[in-house]
Amino acid sequence: MDILCVRCGEPFDVYHVEQDMAKWPERPNKEDFYTGRGCDCCYGKEVENIAPEACEIQRALRDVLGDDVDGLAAEMEDLGLV
């Protein structure tokens, strides 16, 4: 299941964000991803968000669900946003 980078709108698999990005000290890590500073695709670049409405919905769901990333991914999939 996927979640979106709220900066550029690019979908990422939850496993990639939670496991792979946690190991990268020199690249954007999962804290960068979750705080909206960027992902592998957009970190440190000027970007245009490809899915601004979906990202706003994801931000609201993250506020409600907190750290339940699997629940967030499931809700985003149920809504047809990823």
Backbone atoms as SQL, in Angstrom:
CREATE TABLE atoms (id INTEGER PRIMARY KEY, chain TEXT, resi INTEGER, resn TEXT, atom TEXT, x REAL, y REAL, z REAL);
INSERT INTO atoms VALUES
  (1, 'A', 1, 'MET', 'N', 0.846, -1.184, 0.000),
  (2, 'A', 1, 'MET', 'CA', 0.000, 0.000, 0.000),
  (3, 'A', 1, 'MET', 'C', 0.887, 1.242, 0.000),
  (4, 'A', 2, 'ASP', 'N', 0.383, 2.286, -0.607),
  (5, 'A', 2, 'ASP', 'CA', 1.165, 3.503, -0.790),
  (6, 'A', 2, 'ASP', 'C', 0.642, 4.666, 0.043),
  (7, 'A', 3, 'ILE', 'N', 1.563, 5.594, 0.314),
  (8, 'A', 3, 'ILE', 'CA', 1.226, 6.901, 0.862),
  (9, 'A', 3, 'ILE', 'C', 1.922, 7.934, -0.014),
  (10, 'A', 4, 'LEU', 'N', 1.484, 9.164, 0.056),
  (11, 'A', 4, 'LEU', 'CA', 2.010, 10.205, -0.822),
  (12, 'A', 4, 'LEU', 'C', 3.033, 11.082, -0.122),
  (13, 'A', 5, 'CYS', 'N', 3.995, 11.531, -0.886),
  (14, 'A', 5, 'CYS', 'CA', 4.875, 12.604, -0.406),
  (15, 'A', 5, 'CYS', 'C', 4.028, 13.868, -0.458),
  (16, 'A', 6, 'VAL', 'N', 3.837, 14.530, 0.660),
  (17, 'A', 6, 'VAL', 'CA', 2.962, 15.706, 0.687),
  (18, 'A', 6, 'VAL', 'C', 3.609, 16.915, 0.019),
  (19, 'A', 7, 'ARG', 'N', 4.864, 16.834, -0.299),
  (20, 'A', 7, 'ARG', 'CA', 5.533, 17.940, -0.991),
  (21, 'A', 7, 'ARG', 'C', 5.359, 17.854, -2.501),
  (22, 'A', 8, 'CYS', 'N', 5.514, 16.650, -3.078),
  (23, 'A', 8, 'CYS', 'CA', 5.428, 16.535, -4.540),
  (24, 'A', 8, 'CYS', 'C', 4.271, 15.659, -5.013),
  (25, 'A', 9, 'GLY', 'N', 3.693, 14.856, -4.115),
  (26, 'A', 9, 'GLY', 'CA', 2.569, 14.008, -4.490),
  (27, 'A', 9, 'GLY', 'C', 2.957, 12.650, -5.022),
  (28, 'A', 10, 'GLU', 'N', 4.225, 12.325, -5.015),
  (29, 'A', 10, 'GLU', 'CA', 4.701, 11.035, -5.519),
  (30, 'A', 10, 'GLU', 'C', 4.307, 9.921, -4.540),
  (31, 'A', 11, 'PRO', 'N', 3.727, 8.813, -5.029),
  (32, 'A', 11, 'PRO', 'CA', 3.361, 7.713, -4.129),
  (33, 'A', 11, 'PRO', 'C', 4.588, 6.874, -3.746),
  (34, 'A', 12, 'PHE', 'N', 4.614, 6.453, -2.492),
  (35, 'A', 12, 'PHE', 'CA', 5.677, 5.590, -1.987),
  (36, 'A', 12, 'PHE', 'C', 5.067, 4.457, -1.186),
  (37, 'A', 13, 'ASP', 'N', 5.651, 3.284, -1.325),
  (38, 'A', 13, 'ASP', 'CA', 5.228, 2.124, -0.554),
  (39, 'A', 13, 'ASP', 'C', 5.562, 2.361, 0.918),
  (40, 'A', 14, 'VAL', 'N', 4.664, 1.959, 1.802),
  (41, 'A', 14, 'VAL', 'CA', 4.858, 2.154, 3.244),
  (42, 'A', 14, 'VAL', 'C', 6.150, 1.477, 3.707),
  (43, 'A', 15, 'TYR', 'N', 6.426, 0.283, 3.209),
  (44, 'A', 15, 'TYR', 'CA', 7.651, -0.415, 3.608),
  (45, 'A', 15, 'TYR', 'C', 8.880, 0.412, 3.254),
  (46, 'A', 16, 'HIS', 'N', 8.897, 0.982, 2.062),
  (47, 'A', 16, 'HIS', 'CA', 10.042, 1.797, 1.633),
  (48, 'A', 16, 'HIS', 'C', 10.264, 2.967, 2.600),
  (49, 'A', 17, 'VAL', 'N', 9.194, 3.639, 2.967),
  (50, 'A', 17, 'VAL', 'CA', 9.321, 4.787, 3.865),
  (51, 'A', 17, 'VAL', 'C', 9.749, 4.343, 5.254),
  (52, 'A', 18, 'GLU', 'N', 9.108, 3.340, 5.787),
  (53, 'A', 18, 'GLU', 'CA', 9.367, 2.913, 7.165),
  (54, 'A', 18, 'GLU', 'C', 10.696, 2.173, 7.336),
  (55, 'A', 19, 'GLN', 'N', 11.096, 1.371, 6.370),
  (56, 'A', 19, 'GLN', 'CA', 12.292, 0.554, 6.529),
  (57, 'A', 19, 'GLN', 'C', 13.498, 1.111, 5.784),
  (58, 'A', 20, 'ASP', 'N', 13.345, 1.354, 4.496),
  (59, 'A', 20, 'ASP', 'CA', 14.493, 1.780, 3.697),
  (60, 'A', 20, 'ASP', 'C', 14.926, 3.204, 4.020),
  (61, 'A', 21, 'MET', 'N', 13.981, 4.121, 4.090),
  (62, 'A', 21, 'MET', 'CA', 14.334, 5.517, 4.338),
  (63, 'A', 21, 'MET', 'C', 14.878, 5.725, 5.744),
  (64, 'A', 22, 'ALA', 'N', 14.569, 4.847, 6.662),
  (65, 'A', 22, 'ALA', 'CA', 15.070, 4.971, 8.030),
  (66, 'A', 22, 'ALA', 'C', 16.587, 4.746, 8.089),
  (67, 'A', 23, 'LYS', 'N', 17.161, 4.099, 7.079),
  (68, 'A', 23, 'LYS', 'CA', 18.579, 3.744, 7.084),
  (69, 'A', 23, 'LYS', 'C', 19.468, 4.748, 6.375),
  (70, 'A', 24, 'TRP', 'N', 18.902, 5.805, 5.813),
  (71, 'A', 24, 'TRP', 'CA', 19.677, 6.723, 4.978),
  (72, 'A', 24, 'TRP', 'C', 20.069, 7.985, 5.725),
  (73, 'A', 25, 'PRO', 'N', 21.305, 8.088, 6.176),
  (74, 'A', 25, 'PRO', 'CA', 21.705, 9.327, 6.856),
  (75, 'A', 25, 'PRO', 'C', 21.954, 10.480, 5.881),
  (76, 'A', 26, 'GLU', 'N', 22.387, 10.177, 4.646),
  (77, 'A', 26, 'GLU', 'CA', 22.746, 11.229, 3.699),
  (78, 'A', 26, 'GLU', 'C', 21.622, 11.593, 2.734),
  (79, 'A', 27, 'ARG', 'N', 20.562, 10.837, 2.708),
  (80, 'A', 27, 'ARG', 'CA', 19.421, 11.098, 1.828),
  (81, 'A', 27, 'ARG', 'C', 18.217, 11.435, 2.693),
  (82, 'A', 28, 'PRO', 'N', 17.125, 11.894, 2.087),
  (83, 'A', 28, 'PRO', 'CA', 15.949, 12.194, 2.908),
  (84, 'A', 28, 'PRO', 'C', 15.509, 10.947, 3.667),
  (85, 'A', 29, 'ASN', 'N', 15.290, 11.119, 4.958),
  (86, 'A', 29, 'ASN', 'CA', 14.880, 9.983, 5.769),
  (87, 'A', 29, 'ASN', 'C', 13.378, 10.041, 6.031),
  (88, 'A', 30, 'LYS', 'N', 12.870, 9.107, 6.818),
  (89, 'A', 30, 'LYS', 'CA', 11.423, 9.055, 7.016),
  (90, 'A', 30, 'LYS', 'C', 10.908, 10.254, 7.794),
  (91, 'A', 31, 'GLU', 'N', 11.724, 10.875, 8.642),
  (92, 'A', 31, 'GLU', 'CA', 11.292, 12.087, 9.331),
  (93, 'A', 31, 'GLU', 'C', 11.127, 13.241, 8.345),
  (94, 'A', 32, 'ASP', 'N', 12.043, 13.335, 7.384),
  (95, 'A', 32, 'ASP', 'CA', 11.905, 14.335, 6.322),
  (96, 'A', 32, 'ASP', 'C', 10.621, 14.101, 5.537),
  (97, 'A', 33, 'PHE', 'N', 10.355, 12.847, 5.228),
  (98, 'A', 33, 'PHE', 'CA', 9.161, 12.492, 4.461),
  (99, 'A', 33, 'PHE', 'C', 7.893, 12.883, 5.213),
  (100, 'A', 34, 'TYR', 'N', 7.806, 12.500, 6.487),
  (101, 'A', 34, 'TYR', 'CA', 6.588, 12.748, 7.259),
  (102, 'A', 34, 'TYR', 'C', 6.389, 14.206, 7.648),
  (103, 'A', 35, 'THR', 'N', 7.460, 14.973, 7.724),
  (104, 'A', 35, 'THR', 'CA', 7.308, 16.383, 8.081),
  (105, 'A', 35, 'THR', 'C', 7.145, 17.284, 6.865),
  (106, 'A', 36, 'GLY', 'N', 7.142, 16.692, 5.676),
  (107, 'A', 36, 'GLY', 'CA', 6.881, 17.463, 4.468),
  (108, 'A', 36, 'GLY', 'C', 8.090, 18.129, 3.852),
  (109, 'A', 37, 'ARG', 'N', 9.291, 17.715, 4.245),
  (110, 'A', 37, 'ARG', 'CA', 10.498, 18.308, 3.658),
  (111, 'A', 37, 'ARG', 'C', 10.891, 17.639, 2.353),
  (112, 'A', 38, 'GLY', 'N', 10.291, 16.481, 2.048),
  (113, 'A', 38, 'GLY', 'CA', 10.539, 15.863, 0.756),
  (114, 'A', 38, 'GLY', 'C', 10.843, 14.387, 0.809),
  (115, 'A', 39, 'CYS', 'N', 10.993, 13.835, -0.382),
  (116, 'A', 39, 'CYS', 'CA', 11.242, 12.412, -0.573),
  (117, 'A', 39, 'CYS', 'C', 12.451, 12.237, -1.480),
  (118, 'A', 40, 'ASP', 'N', 12.671, 11.020, -1.953),
  (119, 'A', 40, 'ASP', 'CA', 13.775, 10.741, -2.870),
  (120, 'A', 40, 'ASP', 'C', 13.682, 11.586, -4.134),
  (121, 'A', 41, 'CYS', 'N', 12.483, 11.867, -4.574),
  (122, 'A', 41, 'CYS', 'CA', 12.271, 12.574, -5.845),
  (123, 'A', 41, 'CYS', 'C', 12.413, 14.085, -5.733),
  (124, 'A', 42, 'CYS', 'N', 12.013, 14.664, -4.605),
  (125, 'A', 42, 'CYS', 'CA', 11.907, 16.126, -4.553),
  (126, 'A', 42, 'CYS', 'C', 12.765, 16.810, -3.497),
  (127, 'A', 43, 'TYR', 'N', 13.459, 16.088, -2.675),
  (128, 'A', 43, 'TYR', 'CA', 14.226, 16.678, -1.584),
  (129, 'A', 43, 'TYR', 'C', 15.244, 17.679, -2.127),
  (130, 'A', 44, 'GLY', 'N', 15.151, 18.917, -1.699),
  (131, 'A', 44, 'GLY', 'CA', 16.078, 19.951, -2.095),
  (132, 'A', 44, 'GLY', 'C', 15.856, 20.535, -3.473),
  (133, 'A', 45, 'LYS', 'N', 14.732, 20.223, -4.097),
  (134, 'A', 45, 'LYS', 'CA', 14.435, 20.723, -5.443),
  (135, 'A', 45, 'LYS', 'C', 13.160, 21.554, -5.429),
  (136, 'A', 46, 'GLU', 'N', 13.023, 22.405, -6.429),
  (137, 'A', 46, 'GLU', 'CA', 11.763, 23.118, -6.647),
  (138, 'A', 46, 'GLU', 'C', 10.810, 22.143, -7.336),
  (139, 'A', 47, 'VAL', 'N', 9.624, 22.001, -6.779),
  (140, 'A', 47, 'VAL', 'CA', 8.670, 21.049, -7.359),
  (141, 'A', 47, 'VAL', 'C', 7.274, 21.651, -7.407),
  (142, 'A', 48, 'GLU', 'N', 6.465, 21.047, -8.260),
  (143, 'A', 48, 'GLU', 'CA', 5.041, 21.355, -8.298),
  (144, 'A', 48, 'GLU', 'C', 4.318, 20.096, -7.861),
  (145, 'A', 49, 'ASN', 'N', 3.456, 20.216, -6.869),
  (146, 'A', 49, 'ASN', 'CA', 2.734, 19.064, -6.345),
  (147, 'A', 49, 'ASN', 'C', 1.776, 18.543, -7.402),
  (148, 'A', 50, 'ILE', 'N', 1.868, 17.235, -7.696),
  (149, 'A', 50, 'ILE', 'CA', 1.027, 16.637, -8.726),
  (150, 'A', 50, 'ILE', 'C', -0.334, 16.204, -8.204),
  (151, 'A', 51, 'ALA', 'N', -0.515, 16.214, -6.895),
  (152, 'A', 51, 'ALA', 'CA', -1.792, 15.795, -6.310),
  (153, 'A', 51, 'ALA', 'C', -2.093, 16.599, -5.045),
  (154, 'A', 52, 'PRO', 'N', -2.299, 17.916, -5.156),
  (155, 'A', 52, 'PRO', 'CA', -2.445, 18.735, -3.947),
  (156, 'A', 52, 'PRO', 'C', -3.665, 18.375, -3.099),
  (157, 'A', 53, 'GLU', 'N', -4.781, 18.029, -3.728),
  (158, 'A', 53, 'GLU', 'CA', -5.984, 17.681, -2.952),
  (159, 'A', 53, 'GLU', 'C', -5.771, 16.395, -2.171),
  (160, 'A', 54, 'ALA', 'N', -5.170, 15.401, -2.810),
  (161, 'A', 54, 'ALA', 'CA', -4.902, 14.127, -2.142),
  (162, 'A', 54, 'ALA', 'C', -3.940, 14.321, -0.977),
  (163, 'A', 55, 'CYS', 'N', -2.970, 15.204, -1.152),
  (164, 'A', 55, 'CYS', 'CA', -2.005, 15.459, -0.077),
  (165, 'A', 55, 'CYS', 'C', -2.668, 16.148, 1.114),
  (166, 'A', 56, 'GLU', 'N', -3.592, 17.046, 0.845),
  (167, 'A', 56, 'GLU', 'CA', -4.327, 17.700, 1.939),
  (168, 'A', 56, 'GLU', 'C', -5.160, 16.683, 2.711),
  (169, 'A', 57, 'ILE', 'N', -5.796, 15.775, 1.991),
  (170, 'A', 57, 'ILE', 'CA', -6.582, 14.717, 2.646),
  (171, 'A', 57, 'ILE', 'C', -5.659, 13.839, 3.475),
  (172, 'A', 58, 'GLN', 'N', -4.491, 13.494, 2.927),
  (173, 'A', 58, 'GLN', 'CA', -3.550, 12.658, 3.673),
  (174, 'A', 58, 'GLN', 'C', -3.076, 13.366, 4.934),
  (175, 'A', 59, 'ARG', 'N', -2.802, 14.673, 4.859),
  (176, 'A', 59, 'ARG', 'CA', -2.391, 15.424, 6.058),
  (177, 'A', 59, 'ARG', 'C', -3.475, 15.355, 7.136),
  (178, 'A', 60, 'ALA', 'N', -4.729, 15.529, 6.733),
  (179, 'A', 60, 'ALA', 'CA', -5.832, 15.471, 7.697),
  (180, 'A', 60, 'ALA', 'C', -5.952, 14.075, 8.299),
  (181, 'A', 61, 'LEU', 'N', -5.832, 13.050, 7.473),
  (182, 'A', 61, 'LEU', 'CA', -5.901, 11.677, 7.982),
  (183, 'A', 61, 'LEU', 'C', -4.733, 11.389, 8.921),
  (184, 'A', 62, 'ARG', 'N', -3.560, 11.911, 8.619),
  (185, 'A', 62, 'ARG', 'CA', -2.402, 11.693, 9.494),
  (186, 'A', 62, 'ARG', 'C', -2.624, 12.354, 10.848),
  (187, 'A', 63, 'ASP', 'N', -3.282, 13.520, 10.861),
  (188, 'A', 63, 'ASP', 'CA', -3.604, 14.165, 12.136),
  (189, 'A', 63, 'ASP', 'C', -4.531, 13.290, 12.965),
  (190, 'A', 64, 'VAL', 'N', -5.476, 12.643, 12.307),
  (191, 'A', 64, 'VAL', 'CA', -6.446, 11.794, 13.016),
  (192, 'A', 64, 'VAL', 'C', -5.817, 10.470, 13.427),
  (193, 'A', 65, 'LEU', 'N', -5.069, 9.840, 12.516),
  (194, 'A', 65, 'LEU', 'CA', -4.543, 8.501, 12.759),
  (195, 'A', 65, 'LEU', 'C', -3.202, 8.482, 13.486),
  (196, 'A', 66, 'GLY', 'N', -2.527, 9.602, 13.535),
  (197, 'A', 66, 'GLY', 'CA', -1.238, 9.662, 14.231),
  (198, 'A', 66, 'GLY', 'C', -0.185, 8.808, 13.553),
  (199, 'A', 67, 'ASP', 'N', 0.431, 7.906, 14.306),
  (200, 'A', 67, 'ASP', 'CA', 1.532, 7.085, 13.801),
  (201, 'A', 67, 'ASP', 'C', 1.076, 5.798, 13.114),
  (202, 'A', 68, 'ASP', 'N', -0.212, 5.617, 12.920),
  (203, 'A', 68, 'ASP', 'CA', -0.731, 4.411, 12.265),
  (204, 'A', 68, 'ASP', 'C', -0.575, 4.545, 10.751),
  (205, 'A', 69, 'VAL', 'N', 0.623, 4.249, 10.272),
  (206, 'A', 69, 'VAL', 'CA', 0.937, 4.414, 8.854),
  (207, 'A', 69, 'VAL', 'C', 0.183, 3.400, 8.001),
  (208, 'A', 70, 'ASP', 'N', 0.034, 2.181, 8.503),
  (209, 'A', 70, 'ASP', 'CA', -0.721, 1.179, 7.749),
  (210, 'A', 70, 'ASP', 'C', -2.179, 1.594, 7.605),
  (211, 'A', 71, 'GLY', 'N', -2.752, 2.147, 8.657),
  (212, 'A', 71, 'GLY', 'CA', -4.119, 2.646, 8.590),
  (213, 'A', 71, 'GLY', 'C', -4.241, 3.805, 7.613),
  (214, 'A', 72, 'LEU', 'N', -3.234, 4.675, 7.603),
  (215, 'A', 72, 'LEU', 'CA', -3.216, 5.799, 6.667),
  (216, 'A', 72, 'LEU', 'C', -3.184, 5.294, 5.229),
  (217, 'A', 73, 'ALA', 'N', -2.322, 4.329, 4.957),
  (218, 'A', 73, 'ALA', 'CA', -2.224, 3.776, 3.609),
  (219, 'A', 73, 'ALA', 'C', -3.534, 3.103, 3.204),
  (220, 'A', 74, 'ALA', 'N', -4.158, 2.388, 4.131),
  (221, 'A', 74, 'ALA', 'CA', -5.427, 1.736, 3.834),
  (222, 'A', 74, 'ALA', 'C', -6.531, 2.748, 3.541),
  (223, 'A', 75, 'GLU', 'N', -6.581, 3.816, 4.309),
  (224, 'A', 75, 'GLU', 'CA', -7.590, 4.868, 4.074),
  (225, 'A', 75, 'GLU', 'C', -7.364, 5.545, 2.728),
  (226, 'A', 76, 'MET', 'N', -6.114, 5.832, 2.397),
  (227, 'A', 76, 'MET', 'CA', -5.817, 6.463, 1.116),
  (228, 'A', 76, 'MET', 'C', -6.203, 5.549, -0.044),
  (229, 'A', 77, 'GLU', 'N', -5.967, 4.250, 0.114),
  (230, 'A', 77, 'GLU', 'CA', -6.347, 3.294, -0.932),
  (231, 'A', 77, 'GLU', 'C', -7.865, 3.189, -1.025),
  (232, 'A', 78, 'ASP', 'N', -8.543, 3.129, 0.118),
  (233, 'A', 78, 'ASP', 'CA', -10.010, 3.055, 0.123),
  (234, 'A', 78, 'ASP', 'C', -10.644, 4.275, -0.558),
  (235, 'A', 79, 'LEU', 'N', -10.026, 5.419, -0.404),
  (236, 'A', 79, 'LEU', 'CA', -10.532, 6.643, -1.020),
  (237, 'A', 79, 'LEU', 'C', -10.138, 6.748, -2.499),
  (238, 'A', 80, 'GLY', 'N', -9.299, 5.843, -2.970),
  (239, 'A', 80, 'GLY', 'CA', -8.866, 5.863, -4.363),
  (240, 'A', 80, 'GLY', 'C', -7.885, 6.971, -4.685),
  (241, 'A', 81, 'LEU', 'N', -7.102, 7.384, -3.713),
  (242, 'A', 81, 'LEU', 'CA', -6.187, 8.509, -3.904),
  (243, 'A', 81, 'LEU', 'C', -4.766, 8.089, -4.237),
  (244, 'A', 82, 'VAL', 'N', -4.461, 6.797, -4.138),
  (245, 'A', 82, 'VAL', 'CA', -3.133, 6.315, -4.530),
  (246, 'A', 82, 'VAL', 'C', -3.279, 5.115, -5.433);
